[in-house]
Amino acid sequence: MHNEDQEGGFVSHLAELRKRLIFSFVFLIIFFIGCYVFAEHLYGFLVEPYAKAVRDDGIERRLIFTALQETFLTYLKVSFFAAFFCNMSIYTHANLEIYCTRFV
C-alpha cells in the first residue's frame, strides 16, 4: 500500500511539472511575439553603448549585416533572449511556489 502511495505521488508530481512546463512555454511564446514586434528597438537599445563609444573615435565605423538573413536572425535572437528574460519572473514564481508549499 505504501508503494502505491509513493507511485501516485510521483505521478502527481510529474503531472504538476508538465502543467508548469506547458504554462511556461506558452508564456515564452507570448513574450517572444511581443518582443519580436519591438525587436528593432531592442536591438538599437543594445547597440547604443557601442555606438556612443565609437562615435568620438574619429573613425567612421558602423555595424553591418553581411548576409541577407542576418538581420532576421539577429532580431529573432534578440527577441528570444528578451522573452526569456521577461519569462524568468514566471519561472521564478513557479519555483518559489513549489519551494514554499513543499519545504516551508
N, C-alpha and C positions, 0 to 999 in steps of 0.2 A: 504494500500500500504506500509506503514511504517513497519508493522508486517512482510510482505513478505520479505522486505529487510533485516530485522534482522534475519529471519529464513535462508535466503540464505547466509548471513554472517556466521551464526553459522555452517551451513553445510560445508561451505568452510573451516572454521577453523578446523572442525573435519577431513576433507579430508587432510588438511595440517598436522595435528597431526598424522594421520595414516601413511602418507608418511614418516614423520620423524622417527616414531617408527619403521617402517619396515626397513628403511635405517640404523638406529642404531643397530637393531637386526642382520641384515646381517653383519655389520662390527664386531659386537661382536662375531659372529660365525667364521668369518675370523681370527680375532685376537686370538680366542680360539684355532683354529687349529694350527696357528703359534706358540703360546705359548706351546702347548702340545708337539710340536717337541722338544722344549728346556726345558721341564718340569724337567728333571733330573738336568740340570744345574741351573735352577731357584731354585729348592729345595736345592741344595748344597749352593747356594748363601745365602738363607735364614737361613740355619743351621750353616753357618760358624761362626757367633758371638758366638753361644753356644759352638761350638767345640773349639774355641780359649779360652773361659772362663774355660772350664773343662780340657783342656789339661795340664795345670800346677797344677792341683789339686792333683796329685799323686794317684788318684783312677781311675781304669780302668772303664770308662763309655762310652756307645755308645747308639745311638738310634736304636731301633729295631721295626720291624713290627710284630705284634703278630698274625695276620690273613693273609690268602693268598691274599685277595682282598684289604688290606690296602695300599699296595704300589700303586696299580692302582688308588684307590680312592683319595689318597693323591696327586698324580700327577694331577688328574682331578681337584681337589680343587685349587691347586697352579696355574694351567693353567687358570682356570676360573677367579680367583681373579686378576691375572696378565692381562688377556684380558680385564676385566672390568676396571682396572686401565688405560690401554692403550686406551680404548674406551672413557674414560672420556673427552678426548680432543674433540671428536666428539659431545658428549652431551653438553659440554660447548660451543662449537662453535654454535651449533643449538640454544641454549638458548640465547646466545648473539645476534645472528642474529635476533631472534624473538624480543628481547628487543629493539635492535637498530632500527628496522623497525617500531615497534609499538609505542614506547614511546619517541623516541628522534626526 
